[in-house]
Amino acid sequence: MPAGKMHVDEIDIASSLVRRLLVAQFPQWAELSLEPVPSAGTDNALYRLGDDMAVRLPRHPGAIDPVEKEQRWLPKLAPFLPLAVPVPLAKGTPGEGYPWPWSICRWLEGENVTIERLAEPRQAATDLAQFIVALQRIDATGGPPPGPHNFDRGEPLAMRDSRTRAAIAALNGILDTDAATAVWEAALRSPAWSRPLVWIHGDLQSGNLLVQQGRLSAVIDFGGLGVGDPACDLQVAWNLFSAETRDVFRVTLRVDEATWARGRGWALSVGLIALPYYQTTNPVLAGISRRAIDEVLAEHKRSM
């Protein structure tokens, strides 16, 4: 892995490049202040532009497709959602040595969610569940099914089987692989989603949630957006919430047992695959992954 990078195909992005792109394509904003924003995100470089805008540039080829998708769909989804989401303001094009499309969006105030920053974790669980319910109720006609554009989030769980088992094997000696295998196989035995596909965010975890004054305020980074199995968006129940707040989350969602079990499988699978990949390059995301695994395995142990 190249030093200081998270992906072998990641390109260099600097403030000077972003400034040149603005001068060439959006001169009306080129004189505004520009500051890099520290982030545990893996796909985009983020810069604050002035007081109320953000510039997002894909870091690697796998993050290109979401640019067009977010530009097309977020303005249509936002009016129906109870929490703020990014609003695209402009779409940049390749130039100044940068090879891909990029976005300028409305800046959303807030800090990344942690349990400590939530004044009422149970309220946050309710608020996020209501967001998911609202997202699922939006007409999904024409929405993009799972694929490379959203990292296959929302695909049938069985399609992740080989990758998940390989991750379990690779983590032998680091975690309880027998328990992980048992949870994974139980998830695979759950009936697959057989109803119409619904809108999913695809990557609900603390790095993609914002809090203001102790209250959940926004959901960001819709690179995983698509229409698929709603179980994918339940992974936040294990990568963020405690056992108590997880129960509140589930009650508000009114989710059936099979979907809940697949959600547990999603949390485990995503955590297992991400943990070794980001262990040294992105400790924050590795920590989120480890929390998901630990919560799932602890829940499994309590049920025995």
C-alpha positions as a Markdown table, in Angstrom:
| # | Residue | x | y | z |
|---|---|---|---|---|
| 1 | Met | 0.0 | 0.0 | 0.0 |
| 2 | Pro | 1.5 | 3.4 | -0.9 |
| 3 | Ala | 2.5 | 5.4 | 2.2 |
| 4 | Gly | -0.3 | 7.6 | 3.6 |
| 5 | Lys | -3.0 | 6.1 | 1.4 |
| 6 | Met | -5.8 | 3.6 | 1.9 |
| 7 | His | -6.1 | 2.1 | -1.6 |
| 8 | Val | -3.5 | 1.0 | -4.0 |
| 9 | Asp | -5.1 | 3.0 | -6.8 |
| 10 | Glu | -5.6 | 6.1 | -4.8 |
| 11 | Ile | -4.5 | 9.4 | -6.4 |
| 12 | Asp | -2.9 | 12.5 | -4.8 |
| 13 | Ile | -5.3 | 15.4 | -4.1 |
| 14 | Ala | -4.1 | 18.7 | -2.6 |
| 15 | Ser | -5.7 | 22.1 | -1.8 |
| 16 | Ser | -3.7 | 23.6 | -4.7 |
| 17 | Leu | -5.4 | 21.2 | -7.1 |
| 18 | Val | -8.8 | 21.9 | -5.8 |
| 19 | Arg | -8.2 | 25.7 | -6.1 |
| 20 | Arg | -7.1 | 25.3 | -9.7 |
| 21 | Leu | -10.3 | 23.3 | -10.5 |
| 22 | Leu | -12.4 | 26.0 | -8.9 |
| 23 | Val | -10.6 | 28.8 | -10.8 |
| 24 | Ala | -11.1 | 26.9 | -14.1 |
| 25 | Gln | -14.7 | 25.7 | -13.6 |
| 26 | Phe | -16.4 | 27.7 | -10.9 |
| 27 | Pro | -14.7 | 31.1 | -10.8 |
| 28 | Gln | -17.6 | 32.6 | -8.8 |
| 29 | Trp | -16.4 | 30.6 | -5.9 |
| 30 | Ala | -12.7 | 30.5 | -6.5 |
| 31 | Glu | -11.8 | 33.3 | -4.0 |
| 32 | Leu | -13.6 | 31.7 | -1.1 |
| 33 | Ser | -11.7 | 30.1 | 1.7 |
| 34 | Leu | -10.7 | 26.5 | 1.2 |
| 35 | Glu | -9.8 | 24.1 | 4.0 |
| 36 | Pro | -9.2 | 20.3 | 4.0 |
| 37 | Val | -11.6 | 18.5 | 6.3 |
| 38 | Pro | -10.2 | 15.6 | 8.4 |
| 39 | Ser | -12.3 | 12.6 | 7.8 |
| 40 | Ala | -12.3 | 8.8 | 8.3 |
| 41 | Gly | -14.0 | 8.5 | 5.0 |
| 42 | Thr | -12.2 | 6.2 | 2.5 |
| 43 | Asp | -13.5 | 7.2 | -0.9 |
| 44 | Asn | -13.5 | 11.0 | -1.1 |
| 45 | Ala | -11.2 | 13.9 | -0.2 |
| 46 | Leu | -13.3 | 16.6 | 1.5 |
| 47 | Tyr | -12.7 | 20.4 | 1.6 |
| 48 | Arg | -14.8 | 23.1 | 3.1 |
| 49 | Leu | -15.4 | 25.9 | 0.7 |
| 50 | Gly | -16.4 | 29.2 | 2.2 |
| 51 | Asp | -18.9 | 28.9 | 5.1 |
| 52 | Asp | -21.6 | 26.9 | 3.5 |
| 53 | Met | -20.2 | 24.6 | 0.8 |
| 54 | Ala | -18.1 | 21.4 | 0.6 |
| 55 | Val | -16.0 | 20.0 | -2.3 |
| 56 | Arg | -15.9 | 16.2 | -2.6 |
| 57 | Leu | -13.4 | 14.6 | -4.9 |
| 58 | Pro | -13.1 | 10.8 | -5.5 |
| 59 | Arg | -9.8 | 9.4 | -4.3 |
| 60 | His | -9.9 | 6.2 | -6.4 |
| 61 | Pro | -11.7 | 4.8 | -9.5 |
| 62 | Gly | -14.2 | 2.9 | -7.3 |
| 63 | Ala | -15.6 | 6.1 | -6.0 |
| 64 | Ile | -16.4 | 7.7 | -9.4 |
| 65 | Asp | -19.8 | 6.3 | -10.1 |
| 66 | Pro | -21.5 | 7.6 | -7.0 |
| 67 | Val | -20.8 | 11.2 | -8.1 |
| 68 | Glu | -23.4 | 11.1 | -10.9 |
| 69 | Lys | -25.8 | 9.0 | -8.7 |
| 70 | Glu | -25.8 | 11.5 | -5.9 |
| 71 | Gln | -26.2 | 14.4 | -8.3 |
| 72 | Arg | -29.3 | 12.7 | -9.8 |
| 73 | Trp | -31.0 | 11.2 | -6.8 |
| 74 | Leu | -30.3 | 13.2 | -3.6 |
| 75 | Pro | -32.3 | 16.3 | -4.7 |
| 76 | Lys | -35.3 | 14.0 | -5.3 |
| 77 | Leu | -34.9 | 12.1 | -2.0 |
| 78 | Ala | -34.1 | 15.0 | 0.4 |
| 79 | Pro | -37.6 | 16.5 | 0.6 |
| 80 | Phe | -39.0 | 13.2 | 2.0 |
| 81 | Leu | -36.4 | 12.6 | 4.6 |
| 82 | Pro | -36.6 | 13.8 | 8.3 |
| 83 | Leu | -32.9 | 14.4 | 8.7 |
| 84 | Ala | -30.6 | 16.7 | 6.6 |
| 85 | Val | -28.7 | 15.1 | 3.7 |
| 86 | Pro | -26.1 | 16.6 | 1.3 |
| 87 | Val | -27.6 | 18.8 | -1.4 |
| 88 | Pro | -25.5 | 18.9 | -4.6 |
| 89 | Leu | -24.9 | 22.4 | -5.9 |
| 90 | Ala | -22.6 | 21.8 | -8.9 |
| 91 | Lys | -20.8 | 19.0 | -10.7 |
| 92 | Gly | -17.2 | 19.4 | -11.7 |
| 93 | Thr | -15.5 | 17.8 | -14.6 |
| 94 | Pro | -12.0 | 16.3 | -15.1 |
| 95 | Gly | -9.3 | 19.0 | -15.5 |
| 96 | Glu | -6.1 | 20.4 | -14.2 |
| 97 | Gly | -4.6 | 17.0 | -14.0 |
| 98 | Tyr | -7.6 | 15.6 | -12.0 |
| 99 | Pro | -9.2 | 12.7 | -14.0 |
| 100 | Trp | -12.7 | 12.3 | -12.7 |
| 101 | Pro | -16.0 | 14.1 | -12.0 |
| 102 | Trp | -16.4 | 15.8 | -8.6 |
| 103 | Ser | -19.0 | 17.6 | -6.6 |
| 104 | Ile | -19.8 | 20.8 | -4.7 |
| 105 | Cys | -22.5 | 20.3 | -2.1 |
| 106 | Arg | -24.1 | 22.3 | 0.7 |
| 107 | Trp | -22.1 | 22.2 | 3.9 |
| 108 | Leu | -23.8 | 20.5 | 6.8 |
| 109 | Glu | -22.9 | 21.6 | 10.3 |
| 110 | Gly | -22.2 | 19.0 | 12.9 |
| 111 | Glu | -19.7 | 16.4 | 14.3 |
| 112 | Asn | -19.5 | 12.8 | 13.5 |
| 113 | Val | -21.6 | 10.8 | 15.9 |
| 114 | Thr | -20.2 | 9.0 | 18.9 |
| 115 | Ile | -22.2 | 7.6 | 21.8 |
| 116 | Glu | -20.6 | 10.2 | 24.0 |
| 117 | Arg | -21.8 | 13.1 | 21.8 |
| 118 | Leu | -25.4 | 11.8 | 21.9 |
| 119 | Ala | -27.4 | 13.4 | 24.7 |
| 120 | Glu | -30.1 | 10.7 | 24.4 |
| 121 | Pro | -28.8 | 7.5 | 22.6 |
| 122 | Arg | -32.4 | 6.1 | 22.7 |
| 123 | Gln | -33.7 | 9.2 | 20.9 |
| 124 | Ala | -30.9 | 8.8 | 18.3 |
| 125 | Ala | -31.9 | 5.2 | 17.7 |
| 126 | Thr | -35.5 | 6.3 | 17.2 |
| 127 | Asp | -34.5 | 9.2 | 14.9 |
| 128 | Leu | -32.3 | 7.1 | 12.7 |
| 129 | Ala | -34.9 | 4.3 | 12.5 |
| 130 | Gln | -37.5 | 6.9 | 11.4 |
| 131 | Phe | -35.0 | 8.1 | 8.7 |
| 132 | Ile | -34.6 | 4.6 | 7.4 |
| 133 | Val | -38.4 | 4.1 | 7.3 |
| 134 | Ala | -38.9 | 7.3 | 5.4 |
| 135 | Leu | -36.2 | 6.4 | 2.9 |
| 136 | Gln | -37.8 | 3.0 | 2.3 |
| 137 | Arg | -41.2 | 4.6 | 1.7 |
| 138 | Ile | -39.9 | 6.7 | -1.2 |
| 139 | Asp | -40.9 | 5.3 | -4.6 |
| 140 | Ala | -37.9 | 3.3 | -5.8 |
| 141 | Thr | -38.9 | 3.2 | -9.5 |
| 142 | Gly | -35.8 | 3.6 | -11.6 |
| 143 | Gly | -33.4 | 3.5 | -8.7 |
| 144 | Pro | -30.1 | 1.8 | -9.2 |
| 145 | Pro | -30.0 | -1.9 | -8.0 |
| 146 | Pro | -26.9 | -3.2 | -6.2 |
| 147 | Gly | -23.7 | -3.1 | -8.2 |
| 148 | Pro | -20.2 | -1.7 | -8.3 |
| 149 | His | -21.6 | 1.8 | -8.1 |
| 150 | Asn | -22.6 | 1.2 | -4.4 |
| 151 | Phe | -20.0 | -1.5 | -3.5 |
| 152 | Asp | -22.8 | -4.1 | -3.9 |
| 153 | Arg | -24.6 | -2.9 | -0.8 |
| 154 | Gly | -28.1 | -4.4 | -0.6 |
| 155 | Glu | -27.3 | -7.4 | -2.7 |
| 156 | Pro | -28.6 | -10.9 | -1.5 |
| 157 | Leu | -26.6 | -11.8 | 1.5 |
| 158 | Ala | -25.6 | -15.2 | 0.0 |
| 159 | Met | -23.6 | -13.3 | -2.6 |
| 160 | Arg | -21.2 | -12.2 | 0.1 |
| 161 | Asp | -20.6 | -15.7 | 1.4 |
| 162 | Ser | -17.1 | -16.5 | -0.1 |
| 163 | Arg | -15.7 | -13.0 | 0.8 |
| 164 | Thr | -17.1 | -13.3 | 4.3 |
| 165 | Arg | -15.7 | -16.8 | 4.9 |
| 166 | Ala | -12.3 | -15.7 | 3.6 |
| 167 | Ala | -12.3 | -12.8 | 6.0 |
| 168 | Ile | -13.2 | -15.1 | 8.9 |
| 169 | Ala | -10.3 | -17.4 | 8.0 |
| 170 | Ala | -7.9 | -14.5 | 7.7 |
| 171 | Leu | -8.8 | -13.3 | 11.2 |
| 172 | Asn | -8.2 | -16.7 | 12.9 |
| 173 | Gly | -6.4 | -16.1 | 16.2 |
| 174 | Ile | -7.7 | -12.5 | 16.3 |
| 175 | Leu | -11.4 | -13.3 | 17.0 |
| 176 | Asp | -13.6 | -16.2 | 17.8 |
| 177 | Thr | -13.9 | -17.6 | 14.3 |
| 178 | Asp | -16.2 | -20.4 | 15.3 |
| 179 | Ala | -18.7 | -17.9 | 16.7 |
| 180 | Ala | -18.4 | -15.7 | 13.7 |
| 181 | Thr | -19.0 | -18.6 | 11.4 |
| 182 | Ala | -22.1 | -19.6 | 13.4 |
| 183 | Val | -23.6 | -16.1 | 13.2 |
| 184 | Trp | -22.8 | -15.9 | 9.5 |
| 185 | Glu | -24.4 | -19.3 | 8.7 |
| 186 | Ala | -27.5 | -18.4 | 10.8 |
| 187 | Ala | -27.9 | -15.2 | 8.7 |
| 188 | Leu | -27.6 | -17.2 | 5.5 |
| 189 | Arg | -30.3 | -19.5 | 6.6 |
| 190 | Ser | -32.7 | -16.6 | 7.0 |
| 191 | Pro | -35.2 | -16.2 | 4.2 |
| 192 | Ala | -34.0 | -13.8 | 1.5 |
| 193 | Trp | -35.9 | -10.5 | 0.8 |
| 194 | Ser | -38.7 | -11.4 | -1.6 |
| 195 | Arg | -40.6 | -8.1 | -1.7 |
| 196 | Pro | -39.9 | -5.1 | -3.9 |
| 197 | Leu | -36.4 | -3.6 | -3.4 |
| 198 | Val | -36.4 | -0.4 | -1.4 |
| 199 | Trp | -34.1 | 2.6 | -1.1 |
| 200 | Ile | -31.0 | 2.0 | 1.1 |
| 201 | His | -28.2 | 4.3 | 2.2 |
| 202 | Gly | -25.8 | 1.4 | 2.1 |
| 203 | Asp | -23.2 | 2.6 | 4.6 |
| 204 | Leu | -24.9 | 3.7 | 7.9 |
| 205 | Gln | -22.2 | 4.0 | 10.5 |
| 206 | Ser | -21.0 | 6.7 | 12.8 |
| 207 | Gly | -18.7 | 8.3 | 10.2 |
| 208 | Asn | -21.7 | 9.0 | 8.0 |
| 209 | Leu | -23.9 | 10.5 | 10.7 |
| 210 | Leu | -23.7 | 14.0 | 12.2 |
| 211 | Val | -24.8 | 15.3 | 15.6 |
| 212 | Gln | -25.6 | 18.8 | 16.7 |
| 213 | Gln | -26.3 | 19.8 | 20.3 |
| 214 | Gly | -26.5 | 16.2 | 21.3 |
| 215 | Arg | -29.1 | 15.3 | 18.7 |
| 216 | Leu | -28.7 | 13.4 | 15.4 |
| 217 | Ser | -28.9 | 16.0 | 12.7 |
| 218 | Ala | -27.8 | 14.7 | 9.3 |
| 219 | Val | -26.9 | 11.6 | 7.3 |
| 220 | Ile | -24.1 | 12.1 | 4.8 |
| 221 | Asp | -22.0 | 10.2 | 2.2 |
| 222 | Phe | -24.5 | 8.4 | -0.1 |
| 223 | Gly | -22.0 | 6.5 | -2.1 |
| 224 | Gly | -23.7 | 3.3 | -1.1 |
| 225 | Leu | -27.1 | 4.6 | -2.2 |
| 226 | Gly | -29.2 | 2.1 | -4.2 |
| 227 | Val | -32.3 | 0.0 | -4.1 |
| 228 | Gly | -31.9 | -3.4 | -2.5 |
| 229 | Asp | -32.5 | -5.6 | 0.6 |
| 230 | Pro | -33.3 | -3.2 | 3.5 |
| 231 | Ala | -31.3 | -5.5 | 5.8 |
| 232 | Cys | -28.2 | -3.7 | 4.7 |
| 233 | Asp | -29.1 | -0.5 | 6.5 |
| 234 | Leu | -29.6 | -2.4 | 9.8 |
| 235 | Gln | -25.8 | -2.8 | 10.3 |
| 236 | Val | -25.8 | 0.4 | 12.2 |
| 237 | Ala | -27.6 | -1.4 | 15.0 |
| 238 | Trp | -24.4 | -3.2 | 15.8 |
| 239 | Asn | -21.6 | -0.8 | 14.5 |
| 240 | Leu | -23.0 | 2.1 | 16.6 |
| 241 | Phe | -25.7 | 1.2 | 19.1 |
| 242 | Ser | -25.6 | -0.7 | 22.4 |
| 243 | Ala | -27.8 | -3.7 | 23.2 |
| 244 | Glu | -30.4 | -1.4 | 24.8 |
| 245 | Thr | -30.5 | 1.2 | 22.1 |
| 246 | Arg | -30.5 | -1.5 | 19.5 |
| 247 | Asp | -33.8 | -2.7 | 20.9 |
| 248 | Val | -35.3 | 0.8 | 20.6 |
| 249 | Phe | -34.0 | 0.9 | 17.0 |
| 250 | Arg | -35.6 | -2.4 | 16.1 |
| 251 | Val | -39.0 | -1.6 | 17.7 |
| 252 | Thr | -39.2 | 1.7 | 15.8 |
| 253 | Leu | -38.3 | -0.1 | 12.5 |
| 254 | Arg | -40.9 | -2.8 | 13.1 |
| 255 | Val | -38.6 | -5.2 | 11.3 |
| 256 | Asp | -39.3 | -8.9 | 10.8 |
| 257 | Glu | -37.1 | -11.6 | 12.3 |
| 258 | Ala | -35.6 | -12.7 | 9.0 |
| 259 | Thr | -34.6 | -9.1 | 8.0 |
| 260 | Trp | -33.1 | -8.5 | 11.4 |
| 261 | Ala | -31.0 | -11.7 | 11.1 |
| 262 | Arg | -29.8 | -10.6 | 7.7 |
| 263 | Gly | -29.0 | -7.2 | 9.1 |
| 264 | Arg | -26.8 | -8.9 | 11.8 |
| 265 | Gly | -25.1 | -10.8 | 9.0 |
| 266 | Trp | -24.5 | -7.5 | 7.1 |
| 267 | Ala | -22.9 | -5.9 | 10.2 |
| 268 | Leu | -20.7 | -8.9 | 10.7 |
| 269 | Ser | -19.7 | -9.3 | 7.0 |
| 270 | Val | -18.9 | -5.6 | 6.5 |
| 271 | Gly | -16.9 | -5.5 | 9.7 |
| 272 | Leu | -14.9 | -8.7 | 9.0 |
| 273 | Ile | -13.9 | -7.6 | 5.5 |
| 274 | Ala | -13.1 | -4.0 | 6.5 |
| 275 | Leu | -11.1 | -4.7 | 9.6 |
| 276 | Pro | -7.9 | -6.1 | 8.1 |
| 277 | Tyr | -8.1 | -3.8 | 5.1 |
| 278 | Tyr | -8.1 | -0.6 | 7.2 |
| 279 | Gln | -6.3 | -1.8 | 10.3 |
| 280 | Thr | -3.2 | 0.4 | 9.7 |
| 281 | Thr | -4.4 | 2.9 | 7.1 |
| 282 | Asn | -7.7 | 4.0 | 8.8 |
| 283 | Pro | -7.8 | 3.2 | 12.5 |
| 284 | Val | -11.2 | 5.0 | 13.0 |
| 285 | Leu | -12.9 | 2.8 | 10.4 |
| 286 | Ala | -11.1 | -0.3 | 11.7 |
| 287 | Gly | -12.4 | 0.6 | 15.2 |
| 288 | Ile | -16.0 | 0.8 | 13.8 |
| 289 | Ser | -15.6 | -2.5 | 12.1 |
| 290 | Arg | -14.2 | -4.1 | 15.3 |
| 291 | Arg | -17.1 | -2.7 | 17.3 |
| 292 | Ala | -19.6 | -4.3 | 14.9 |
| 293 | Ile | -17.9 | -7.6 | 15.1 |
| 294 | Asp | -17.7 | -7.5 | 18.9 |
| 295 | Glu | -21.4 | -6.5 | 19.3 |
| 296 | Val | -22.5 | -9.2 | 17.0 |
| 297 | Leu | -20.5 | -11.9 | 18.8 |
| 298 | Ala | -21.5 | -10.7 | 22.2 |
| 299 | Glu | -25.1 | -10.9 | 21.2 |
| 300 | His | -24.5 | -14.4 | 19.9 |
| 301 | Lys | -22.9 | -15.4 | 23.2 |
| 302 | Arg | -25.9 | -14.0 | 25.2 |
| 303 | Ser | -28.3 | -16.0 | 23.1 |
| 304 | Met | -26.6 | -19.4 | 23.7 |
